[in-house]
Amino acid sequence: METATSWSLGGLIILFSIIVTIIVIVIIAFLVWWLIKKSKGQPSQKPKVDESLEIAKERYTKGEISKEEFEQMKKTLS
């Protein structure tokens, strides 16, 4: 025959396991969110170089910089 305390203990164990499961799910969700945010926050460096080279080309075609300056920028960026 079971007593009231054994039922209470069983209920606490079930409650504790539910709370632990929820905590684990929240931690996993946070880690997934953090990894996605981190991967989107750090773009590779190549697009910045390409963007800089495009800006230099535009400045050269507009006549803002000389051919020598453009070639030097191109050499530096490559």
PyMOL Python script that loads the backbone (N, CA, C, O; Angstrom):
from pymol import cmd

cmd.read_pdbstr("""\
ATOM      1  N   MET A   1       0.833  -1.172   0.000  1.00  0.00           N
ATOM      2  CA  MET A   1       0.000   0.000   0.000  1.00  0.00           C
ATOM      3  C   MET A   1       0.888   1.249   0.000  1.00  0.00           C
ATOM      4  O   MET A   1       1.823   1.361   0.793  1.00  0.00           O
ATOM      5  N   GLU A   2       0.582   2.168  -0.889  1.00  0.00           N
ATOM      6  CA  GLU A   2       1.408   3.361  -0.975  1.00  0.00           C
ATOM      7  C   GLU A   2       0.827   4.466  -0.113  1.00  0.00           C
ATOM      8  O   GLU A   2      -0.384   4.568   0.085  1.00  0.00           O
ATOM      9  N   THR A   3       1.735   5.289   0.391  1.00  0.00           N
ATOM     10  CA  THR A   3       1.300   6.380   1.240  1.00  0.00           C
ATOM     11  C   THR A   3       1.255   7.675   0.456  1.00  0.00           C
ATOM     12  O   THR A   3       1.666   7.720  -0.704  1.00  0.00           O
ATOM     13  N   ALA A   4       0.768   8.709   1.072  1.00  0.00           N
ATOM     14  CA  ALA A   4       0.669  10.017   0.429  1.00  0.00           C
ATOM     15  C   ALA A   4       2.045  10.575   0.099  1.00  0.00           C
ATOM     16  O   ALA A   4       2.197  11.277  -0.901  1.00  0.00           O
ATOM     17  N   THR A   5       3.050  10.277   0.917  1.00  0.00           N
ATOM     18  CA  THR A   5       4.392  10.799   0.645  1.00  0.00           C
ATOM     19  C   THR A   5       5.009  10.159  -0.583  1.00  0.00           C
ATOM     20  O   THR A   5       5.758  10.827  -1.295  1.00  0.00           O
ATOM     21  N   SER A   6       4.731   8.905  -0.862  1.00  0.00           N
ATOM     22  CA  SER A   6       5.299   8.283  -2.055  1.00  0.00           C
ATOM     23  C   SER A   6       4.682   8.879  -3.319  1.00  0.00           C
ATOM     24  O   SER A   6       5.370   9.022  -4.329  1.00  0.00           O
ATOM     25  N   TRP A   7       3.397   9.228  -3.277  1.00  0.00           N
ATOM     26  CA  TRP A   7       2.774   9.902  -4.405  1.00  0.00           C
ATOM     27  C   TRP A   7       3.354  11.299  -4.583  1.00  0.00           C
ATOM     28  O   TRP A   7       3.566  11.747  -5.710  1.00  0.00           O
ATOM     29  N   SER A   8       3.608  11.981  -3.489  1.00  0.00           N
ATOM     30  CA  SER A   8       4.182  13.321  -3.572  1.00  0.00           C
ATOM     31  C   SER A   8       5.577  13.266  -4.160  1.00  0.00           C
ATOM     32  O   SER A   8       5.943  14.111  -4.978  1.00  0.00           O
ATOM     33  N   LEU A   9       6.351  12.289  -3.754  1.00  0.00           N
ATOM     34  CA  LEU A   9       7.702  12.144  -4.274  1.00  0.00           C
ATOM     35  C   LEU A   9       7.673  11.843  -5.772  1.00  0.00           C
ATOM     36  O   LEU A   9       8.476  12.389  -6.529  1.00  0.00           O
ATOM     37  N   GLY A  10       6.770  10.995  -6.195  1.00  0.00           N
ATOM     38  CA  GLY A  10       6.636  10.692  -7.619  1.00  0.00           C
ATOM     39  C   GLY A  10       6.241  11.921  -8.421  1.00  0.00           C
ATOM     40  O   GLY A  10       6.732  12.136  -9.529  1.00  0.00           O
ATOM     41  N   GLY A  11       5.357  12.718  -7.858  1.00  0.00           N
ATOM     42  CA  GLY A  11       4.948  13.952  -8.525  1.00  0.00           C
ATOM     43  C   GLY A  11       6.086  14.941  -8.636  1.00  0.00           C
ATOM     44  O   GLY A  11       6.214  15.639  -9.643  1.00  0.00           O
ATOM     45  N   LEU A  12       6.919  15.006  -7.602  1.00  0.00           N
ATOM     46  CA  LEU A  12       8.090  15.902  -7.644  1.00  0.00           C
ATOM     47  C   LEU A  12       9.100  15.444  -8.680  1.00  0.00           C
ATOM     48  O   LEU A  12       9.704  16.266  -9.369  1.00  0.00           O
ATOM     49  N   ILE A  13       9.284  14.143  -8.791  1.00  0.00           N
ATOM     50  CA  ILE A  13      10.222  13.624  -9.791  1.00  0.00           C
ATOM     51  C   ILE A  13       9.739  13.961 -11.197  1.00  0.00           C
ATOM     52  O   ILE A  13      10.531  14.371 -12.045  1.00  0.00           O
ATOM     53  N   ILE A  14       8.449  13.792 -11.445  1.00  0.00           N
ATOM     54  CA  ILE A  14       7.888  14.124 -12.758  1.00  0.00           C
ATOM     55  C   ILE A  14       8.023  15.625 -13.023  1.00  0.00           C
ATOM     56  O   ILE A  14       8.418  16.031 -14.116  1.00  0.00           O
ATOM     57  N   LEU A  15       7.698  16.440 -12.033  1.00  0.00           N
ATOM     58  CA  LEU A  15       7.815  17.891 -12.175  1.00  0.00           C
ATOM     59  C   LEU A  15       9.263  18.296 -12.432  1.00  0.00           C
ATOM     60  O   LEU A  15       9.525  19.137 -13.292  1.00  0.00           O
ATOM     61  N   PHE A  16      10.190  17.719 -11.707  1.00  0.00           N
ATOM     62  CA  PHE A  16      11.612  18.015 -11.880  1.00  0.00           C
ATOM     63  C   PHE A  16      12.073  17.627 -13.283  1.00  0.00           C
ATOM     64  O   PHE A  16      12.805  18.388 -13.916  1.00  0.00           O
ATOM     65  N   SER A  17      11.661  16.457 -13.784  1.00  0.00           N
ATOM     66  CA  SER A  17      12.078  16.027 -15.119  1.00  0.00           C
ATOM     67  C   SER A  17      11.504  16.943 -16.197  1.00  0.00           C
ATOM     68  O   SER A  17      12.170  17.207 -17.198  1.00  0.00           O
ATOM     69  N   ILE A  18      10.283  17.427 -16.007  1.00  0.00           N
ATOM     70  CA  ILE A  18       9.690  18.367 -16.969  1.00  0.00           C
ATOM     71  C   ILE A  18      10.466  19.682 -16.975  1.00  0.00           C
ATOM     72  O   ILE A  18      10.746  20.234 -18.039  1.00  0.00           O
ATOM     73  N   ILE A  19      10.810  20.178 -15.799  1.00  0.00           N
ATOM     74  CA  ILE A  19      11.568  21.438 -15.703  1.00  0.00           C
ATOM     75  C   ILE A  19      12.944  21.289 -16.348  1.00  0.00           C
ATOM     76  O   ILE A  19      13.381  22.184 -17.072  1.00  0.00           O
ATOM     77  N   VAL A  20      13.631  20.176 -16.099  1.00  0.00           N
ATOM     78  CA  VAL A  20      14.952  19.943 -16.692  1.00  0.00           C
ATOM     79  C   VAL A  20      14.834  19.851 -18.212  1.00  0.00           C
ATOM     80  O   VAL A  20      15.673  20.393 -18.931  1.00  0.00           O
ATOM     81  N   THR A  21      13.816  19.180 -18.697  1.00  0.00           N
ATOM     82  CA  THR A  21      13.613  19.073 -20.143  1.00  0.00           C
ATOM     83  C   THR A  21      13.390  20.450 -20.770  1.00  0.00           C
ATOM     84  O   THR A  21      13.955  20.749 -21.822  1.00  0.00           O
ATOM     85  N   ILE A  22      12.589  21.272 -20.147  1.00  0.00           N
ATOM     86  CA  ILE A  22      12.346  22.625 -20.651  1.00  0.00           C
ATOM     87  C   ILE A  22      13.635  23.440 -20.661  1.00  0.00           C
ATOM     88  O   ILE A  22      13.904  24.160 -21.622  1.00  0.00           O
ATOM     89  N   ILE A  23      14.427  23.334 -19.605  1.00  0.00           N
ATOM     90  CA  ILE A  23      15.699  24.064 -19.539  1.00  0.00           C
ATOM     91  C   ILE A  23      16.635  23.612 -20.657  1.00  0.00           C
ATOM     92  O   ILE A  23      17.279  24.447 -21.294  1.00  0.00           O
ATOM     93  N   VAL A  24      16.721  22.317 -20.905  1.00  0.00           N
ATOM     94  CA  VAL A  24      17.584  21.800 -21.972  1.00  0.00           C
ATOM     95  C   VAL A  24      17.112  22.310 -23.328  1.00  0.00           C
ATOM     96  O   VAL A  24      17.934  22.712 -24.151  1.00  0.00           O
ATOM     97  N   ILE A  25      15.804  22.301 -23.575  1.00  0.00           N
ATOM     98  CA  ILE A  25      15.269  22.798 -24.848  1.00  0.00           C
ATOM     99  C   ILE A  25      15.581  24.284 -25.026  1.00  0.00           C
ATOM    100  O   ILE A  25      15.945  24.714 -26.121  1.00  0.00           O
ATOM    101  N   VAL A  26      15.443  25.064 -23.964  1.00  0.00           N
ATOM    102  CA  VAL A  26      15.743  26.501 -24.038  1.00  0.00           C
ATOM    103  C   VAL A  26      17.231  26.721 -24.327  1.00  0.00           C
ATOM    104  O   VAL A  26      17.579  27.590 -25.126  1.00  0.00           O
ATOM    105  N   ILE A  27      18.101  25.954 -23.694  1.00  0.00           N
ATOM    106  CA  ILE A  27      19.546  26.089 -23.936  1.00  0.00           C
ATOM    107  C   ILE A  27      19.884  25.740 -25.377  1.00  0.00           C
ATOM    108  O   ILE A  27      20.659  26.451 -26.017  1.00  0.00           O
ATOM    109  N   ILE A  28      19.322  24.664 -25.894  1.00  0.00           N
ATOM    110  CA  ILE A  28      19.584  24.267 -27.285  1.00  0.00           C
ATOM    111  C   ILE A  28      19.070  25.333 -28.246  1.00  0.00           C
ATOM    112  O   ILE A  28      19.756  25.679 -29.207  1.00  0.00           O
ATOM    113  N   ALA A  29      17.874  25.857 -27.999  1.00  0.00           N
ATOM    114  CA  ALA A  29      17.322  26.906 -28.865  1.00  0.00           C
ATOM    115  C   ALA A  29      18.205  28.155 -28.837  1.00  0.00           C
ATOM    116  O   ALA A  29      18.441  28.776 -29.873  1.00  0.00           O
ATOM    117  N   PHE A  30      18.689  28.518 -27.653  1.00  0.00           N
ATOM    118  CA  PHE A  30      19.567  29.680 -27.546  1.00  0.00           C
ATOM    119  C   PHE A  30      20.866  29.458 -28.310  1.00  0.00           C
ATOM    120  O   PHE A  30      21.336  30.366 -28.996  1.00  0.00           O
ATOM    121  N   LEU A  31      21.455  28.269 -28.205  1.00  0.00           N
ATOM    122  CA  LEU A  31      22.704  27.985 -28.922  1.00  0.00           C
ATOM    123  C   LEU A  31      22.505  28.027 -30.434  1.00  0.00           C
ATOM    124  O   LEU A  31      23.353  28.551 -31.156  1.00  0.00           O
ATOM    125  N   VAL A  32      21.395  27.482 -30.915  1.00  0.00           N
ATOM    126  CA  VAL A  32      21.107  27.536 -32.354  1.00  0.00           C
ATOM    127  C   VAL A  32      20.951  28.987 -32.800  1.00  0.00           C
ATOM    128  O   VAL A  32      21.511  29.382 -33.822  1.00  0.00           O
ATOM    129  N   TRP A  33      20.197  29.783 -32.048  1.00  0.00           N
ATOM    130  CA  TRP A  33      20.007  31.200 -32.373  1.00  0.00           C
ATOM    131  C   TRP A  33      21.338  31.932 -32.380  1.00  0.00           C
ATOM    132  O   TRP A  33      21.605  32.721 -33.287  1.00  0.00           O
ATOM    133  N   TRP A  34      22.170  31.683 -31.389  1.00  0.00           N
ATOM    134  CA  TRP A  34      23.462  32.353 -31.274  1.00  0.00           C
ATOM    135  C   TRP A  34      24.378  31.984 -32.436  1.00  0.00           C
ATOM    136  O   TRP A  34      25.052  32.853 -32.988  1.00  0.00           O
ATOM    137  N   LEU A  35      24.411  30.702 -32.815  1.00  0.00           N
ATOM    138  CA  LEU A  35      25.256  30.280 -33.933  1.00  0.00           C
ATOM    139  C   LEU A  35      24.787  30.888 -35.248  1.00  0.00           C
ATOM    140  O   LEU A  35      25.611  31.280 -36.075  1.00  0.00           O
ATOM    141  N   ILE A  36      23.477  30.972 -35.450  1.00  0.00           N
ATOM    142  CA  ILE A  36      22.957  31.593 -36.672  1.00  0.00           C
ATOM    143  C   ILE A  36      23.307  33.076 -36.699  1.00  0.00           C
ATOM    144  O   ILE A  36      23.732  33.602 -37.728  1.00  0.00           O
ATOM    145  N   LYS A  37      23.127  33.740 -35.572  1.00  0.00           N
ATOM    146  CA  LYS A  37      23.441  35.170 -35.494  1.00  0.00           C
ATOM    147  C   LYS A  37      24.925  35.411 -35.725  1.00  0.00           C
ATOM    148  O   LYS A  37      25.304  36.352 -36.421  1.00  0.00           O
ATOM    149  N   LYS A  38      25.767  34.559 -35.141  1.00  0.00           N
ATOM    150  CA  LYS A  38      27.214  34.714 -35.285  1.00  0.00           C
ATOM    151  C   LYS A  38      27.647  34.488 -36.728  1.00  0.00           C
ATOM    152  O   LYS A  38      28.496  35.220 -37.237  1.00  0.00           O
ATOM    153  N   SER A  39      27.080  33.493 -37.391  1.00  0.00           N
ATOM    154  CA  SER A  39      27.474  33.215 -38.769  1.00  0.00           C
ATOM    155  C   SER A  39      27.031  34.320 -39.728  1.00  0.00           C
ATOM    156  O   SER A  39      27.711  34.577 -40.722  1.00  0.00           O
ATOM    157  N   LYS A  40      25.913  34.971 -39.449  1.00  0.00           N
ATOM    158  CA  LYS A  40      25.457  36.072 -40.297  1.00  0.00           C
ATOM    159  C   LYS A  40      26.199  37.365 -40.002  1.00  0.00           C
ATOM    160  O   LYS A  40      26.269  38.242 -40.863  1.00  0.00           O
ATOM    161  N   GLY A  41      26.748  37.501 -38.817  1.00  0.00           N
ATOM    162  CA  GLY A  41      27.399  38.739 -38.414  1.00  0.00           C
ATOM    163  C   GLY A  41      28.802  38.917 -38.919  1.00  0.00           C
ATOM    164  O   GLY A  41      29.354  40.014 -38.833  1.00  0.00           O
ATOM    165  N   GLN A  42      29.403  37.853 -39.451  1.00  0.00           N
ATOM    166  CA  GLN A  42      30.790  37.944 -39.894  1.00  0.00           C
ATOM    167  C   GLN A  42      30.902  37.551 -41.366  1.00  0.00           C
ATOM    168  O   GLN A  42      31.222  36.403 -41.674  1.00  0.00           O
ATOM    169  N   PRO A  43      30.647  38.476 -42.264  1.00  0.00           N
ATOM    170  CA  PRO A  43      30.799  38.157 -43.682  1.00  0.00           C
ATOM    171  C   PRO A  43      32.270  37.980 -44.036  1.00  0.00           C
ATOM    172  O   PRO A  43      33.152  38.487 -43.343  1.00  0.00           O
ATOM    173  N   SER A  44      32.516  37.273 -45.097  1.00  0.00           N
ATOM    174  CA  SER A  44      33.905  37.069 -45.513  1.00  0.00           C
ATOM    175  C   SER A  44      34.510  38.393 -45.971  1.00  0.00           C
ATOM    176  O   SER A  44      33.788  39.345 -46.267  1.00  0.00           O
ATOM    177  N   GLN A  45      35.827  38.446 -46.025  1.00  0.00           N
ATOM    178  CA  GLN A  45      36.530  39.676 -46.372  1.00  0.00           C
ATOM    179  C   GLN A  45      36.545  39.931 -47.884  1.00  0.00           C
ATOM    180  O   GLN A  45      36.727  41.075 -48.301  1.00  0.00           O
ATOM    181  N   LYS A  46      36.362  38.916 -48.701  1.00  0.00           N
ATOM    182  CA  LYS A  46      36.435  39.091 -50.144  1.00  0.00           C
ATOM    183  C   LYS A  46      35.426  40.100 -50.682  1.00  0.00           C
ATOM    184  O   LYS A  46      35.816  40.932 -51.501  1.00  0.00           O
ATOM    185  N   PRO A  47      34.163  40.083 -50.281  1.00  0.00           N
ATOM    186  CA  PRO A  47      33.242  41.100 -50.823  1.00  0.00           C
ATOM    187  C   PRO A  47      33.669  42.524 -50.518  1.00  0.00           C
ATOM    188  O   PRO A  47      33.419  43.418 -51.327  1.00  0.00           O
ATOM    189  N   LYS A  48      34.306  42.767 -49.378  1.00  0.00           N
ATOM    190  CA  LYS A  48      34.755  44.118 -49.068  1.00  0.00           C
ATOM    191  C   LYS A  48      35.861  44.549 -50.029  1.00  0.00           C
ATOM    192  O   LYS A  48      35.902  45.707 -50.444  1.00  0.00           O
ATOM    193  N   VAL A  49      36.752  43.633 -50.382  1.00  0.00           N
ATOM    194  CA  VAL A  49      37.811  43.957 -51.334  1.00  0.00           C
ATOM    195  C   VAL A  49      37.193  44.233 -52.689  1.00  0.00           C
ATOM    196  O   VAL A  49      37.564  45.204 -53.348  1.00  0.00           O
ATOM    197  N   ASP A  50      36.249  43.392 -53.123  1.00  0.00           N
ATOM    198  CA  ASP A  50      35.580  43.604 -54.406  1.00  0.00           C
ATOM    199  C   ASP A  50      34.845  44.943 -54.413  1.00  0.00           C
ATOM    200  O   ASP A  50      34.874  45.669 -55.407  1.00  0.00           O
ATOM    201  N   GLU A  51      34.189  45.262 -53.303  1.00  0.00           N
ATOM    202  CA  GLU A  51      33.469  46.532 -53.201  1.00  0.00           C
ATOM    203  C   GLU A  51      34.446  47.704 -53.285  1.00  0.00           C
ATOM    204  O   GLU A  51      34.159  48.703 -53.944  1.00  0.00           O
ATOM    205  N   SER A  52      35.575  47.590 -52.635  1.00  0.00           N
ATOM    206  CA  SER A  52      36.588  48.655 -52.674  1.00  0.00           C
ATOM    207  C   SER A  52      37.144  48.829 -54.078  1.00  0.00           C
ATOM    208  O   SER A  52      37.371  49.952 -54.530  1.00  0.00           O
ATOM    209  N   LEU A  53      37.359  47.722 -54.761  1.00  0.00           N
ATOM    210  CA  LEU A  53      37.861  47.798 -56.131  1.00  0.00           C
ATOM    211  C   LEU A  53      36.831  48.439 -57.048  1.00  0.00           C
ATOM    212  O   LEU A  53      37.190  49.205 -57.942  1.00  0.00           O
ATOM    213  N   GLU A  54      35.575  48.140 -56.840  1.00  0.00           N
ATOM    214  CA  GLU A  54      34.513  48.766 -57.636  1.00  0.00           C
ATOM    215  C   GLU A  54      34.469  50.280 -57.404  1.00  0.00           C
ATOM    216  O   GLU A  54      34.281  51.057 -58.340  1.00  0.00           O
ATOM    217  N   ILE A  55      34.643  50.679 -56.163  1.00  0.00           N
ATOM    218  CA  ILE A  55      34.664  52.115 -55.846  1.00  0.00           C
ATOM    219  C   ILE A  55      35.847  52.785 -56.539  1.00  0.00           C
ATOM    220  O   ILE A  55      35.716  53.879 -57.088  1.00  0.00           O
ATOM    221  N   ALA A  56      37.001  52.120 -56.511  1.00  0.00           N
ATOM    222  CA  ALA A  56      38.189  52.674 -57.184  1.00  0.00           C
ATOM    223  C   ALA A  56      37.943  52.791 -58.691  1.00  0.00           C
ATOM    224  O   ALA A  56      38.332  53.781 -59.310  1.00  0.00           O
ATOM    225  N   LYS A  57      37.295  51.776 -59.280  1.00  0.00           N
ATOM    226  CA  LYS A  57      36.993  51.832 -60.725  1.00  0.00           C
ATOM    227  C   LYS A  57      36.055  52.994 -61.043  1.00  0.00           C
ATOM    228  O   LYS A  57      36.247  53.703 -62.031  1.00  0.00           O
ATOM    229  N   GLU A  58      35.053  53.181 -60.212  1.00  0.00           N
ATOM    230  CA  GLU A  58      34.124  54.293 -60.419  1.00  0.00           C
ATOM    231  C   GLU A  58      34.843  55.632 -60.333  1.00  0.00           C
ATOM    232  O   GLU A  58      34.612  56.523 -61.151  1.00  0.00           O
ATOM    233  N   ARG A  59      35.714  55.770 -59.341  1.00  0.00           N
ATOM    234  CA  ARG A  59      36.448  57.027 -59.182  1.00  0.00           C
ATOM    235  C   ARG A  59      37.363  57.267 -60.379  1.00  0.00           C
ATOM    236  O   ARG A  59      37.530  58.405 -60.820  1.00  0.00           O
ATOM    237  N   TYR A  60      37.958  56.191 -60.905  1.00  0.00           N
ATOM    238  CA  TYR A  60      38.837  56.330 -62.073  1.00  0.00           C
ATOM    239  C   TYR A  60      38.036  56.749 -63.303  1.00  0.00           C
ATOM    240  O   TYR A  60      38.460  57.629 -64.053  1.00  0.00           O
ATOM    241  N   THR A  61      36.880  56.121 -63.509  1.00  0.00           N
ATOM    242  CA  THR A  61      36.076  56.474 -64.689  1.00  0.00           C
ATOM    243  C   THR A  61      35.499  57.877 -64.586  1.00  0.00           C
ATOM    244  O   THR A  61      35.263  58.517 -65.610  1.00  0.00           O
ATOM    245  N   LYS A  62      35.268  58.367 -63.380  1.00  0.00           N
ATOM    246  CA  LYS A  62      34.771  59.737 -63.194  1.00  0.00           C
ATOM    247  C   LYS A  62      35.900  60.759 -63.300  1.00  0.00           C
ATOM    248  O   LYS A  62      35.647  61.962 -63.360  1.00  0.00           O
ATOM    249  N   GLY A  63      37.134  60.285 -63.321  1.00  0.00           N
ATOM    250  CA  GLY A  63      38.266  61.198 -63.410  1.00  0.00           C
ATOM    251  C   GLY A  63      38.719  61.747 -62.064  1.00  0.00           C
ATOM    252  O   GLY A  63      39.495  62.700 -62.018  1.00  0.00           O
ATOM    253  N   GLU A  64      38.252  61.167 -60.987  1.00  0.00           N
ATOM    254  CA  GLU A  64      38.628  61.646 -59.652  1.00  0.00           C
ATOM    255  C   GLU A  64      40.053  61.236 -59.283  1.00  0.00           C
ATOM    256  O   GLU A  64      40.709  61.907 -58.486  1.00  0.00           O
ATOM    257  N   ILE A  65      40.527  60.135 -59.863  1.00  0.00           N
ATOM    258  CA  ILE A  65      41.898  59.685 -59.590  1.00  0.00           C
ATOM    259  C   ILE A  65      42.583  59.400 -60.918  1.00  0.00           C
ATOM    260  O   ILE A  65      41.930  59.134 -61.927  1.00  0.00           O
ATOM    261  N   SER A  66      43.903  59.462 -60.899  1.00  0.00           N
ATOM    262  CA  SER A  66      44.673  59.207 -62.120  1.00  0.00           C
ATOM    263  C   SER A  66      44.837  57.701 -62.324  1.00  0.00           C
ATOM    264  O   SER A  66      44.504  56.895 -61.455  1.00  0.00           O
ATOM    265  N   LYS A  67      45.364  57.347 -63.507  1.00  0.00           N
ATOM    266  CA  LYS A  67      45.591  55.939 -63.811  1.00  0.00           C
ATOM    267  C   LYS A  67      46.603  55.338 -62.845  1.00  0.00           C
ATOM    268  O   LYS A  67      46.453  54.197 -62.410  1.00  0.00           O
ATOM    269  N   GLU A  68      47.638  56.111 -62.510  1.00  0.00           N
ATOM    270  CA  GLU A  68      48.660  55.620 -61.577  1.00  0.00           C
ATOM    271  C   GLU A  68      48.057  55.356 -60.191  1.00  0.00           C
ATOM    272  O   GLU A  68      48.363  54.352 -59.548  1.00  0.00           O
ATOM    273  N   GLU A  69      47.197  56.275 -59.747  1.00  0.00           N
ATOM    274  CA  GLU A  69      46.544  56.079 -58.452  1.00  0.00           C
ATOM    275  C   GLU A  69      45.635  54.852 -58.481  1.00  0.00           C
ATOM    276  O   GLU A  69      45.585  54.083 -57.521  1.00  0.00           O
ATOM    277  N   PHE A  70      44.911  54.675 -59.602  1.00  0.00           N
ATOM    278  CA  PHE A  70      44.047  53.519 -59.733  1.00  0.00           C
ATOM    279  C   PHE A  70      44.855  52.223 -59.709  1.00  0.00           C
ATOM    280  O   PHE A  70      44.495  51.267 -59.021  1.00  0.00           O
ATOM    281  N   GLU A  71      45.945  52.205 -60.465  1.00  0.00           N
ATOM    282  CA  GLU A  71      46.787  51.002 -60.501  1.00  0.00           C
ATOM    283  C   GLU A  71      47.371  50.692 -59.122  1.00  0.00           C
ATOM    284  O   GLU A  71      47.469  49.527 -58.736  1.00  0.00           O
ATOM    285  N   GLN A  72      47.757  51.733 -58.382  1.00  0.00           N
ATOM    286  CA  GLN A  72      48.284  51.527 -57.038  1.00  0.00           C
ATOM    287  C   GLN A  72      47.201  50.961 -56.112  1.00  0.00           C
ATOM    288  O   GLN A  72      47.464  50.046 -55.332  1.00  0.00           O
ATOM    289  N   MET A  73      45.984  51.509 -56.201  1.00  0.00           N
ATOM    290  CA  MET A  73      44.874  50.992 -55.383  1.00  0.00           C
ATOM    291  C   MET A  73      44.566  49.546 -55.752  1.00  0.00           C
ATOM    292  O   MET A  73      44.334  48.708 -54.881  1.00  0.00           O
ATOM    293  N   LYS A  74      44.568  49.266 -57.045  1.00  0.00           N
ATOM    294  CA  LYS A  74      44.293  47.908 -57.526  1.00  0.00           C
ATOM    295  C   LYS A  74      45.353  46.928 -56.996  1.00  0.00           C
ATOM    296  O   LYS A  74      45.033  45.819 -56.569  1.00  0.00           O
ATOM    297  N   LYS A  75      46.597  47.358 -57.033  1.00  0.00           N
ATOM    298  CA  LYS A  75      47.695  46.522 -56.538  1.00  0.00           C
ATOM    299  C   LYS A  75      47.554  46.300 -55.020  1.00  0.00           C
ATOM    300  O   LYS A  75      47.765  45.194 -54.524  1.00  0.00           O
ATOM    301  N   THR A  76      47.203  47.344 -54.312  1.00  0.00           N
ATOM    302  CA  THR A  76      47.047  47.239 -52.862  1.00  0.00           C
ATOM    303  C   THR A  76      45.892  46.329 -52.487  1.00  0.00           C
ATOM    304  O   THR A  76      46.000  45.547 -51.543  1.00  0.00           O
ATOM    305  N   LEU A  77      44.795  46.423 -53.210  1.00  0.00           N
ATOM    306  CA  LEU A  77      43.604  45.645 -52.893  1.00  0.00           C
ATOM    307  C   LEU A  77      43.702  44.184 -53.330  1.00  0.00           C
ATOM    308  O   LEU A  77      42.991  43.336 -52.792  1.00  0.00           O
ATOM    309  N   SER A  78      44.550  43.881 -54.275  1.00  0.00           N
ATOM    310  CA  SER A  78      44.663  42.496 -54.780  1.00  0.00           C
ATOM    311  C   SER A  78      45.488  41.615 -53.905  1.00  0.00           C
ATOM    312  O   SER A  78      45.665  40.435 -54.208  1.00  0.00           O
TER     313      SER A  78
END
""", "prot")
cmd.dss("prot")
cmd.show_as("cartoon", "prot")
cmd.util.cbc("prot")
cmd.orient("prot")
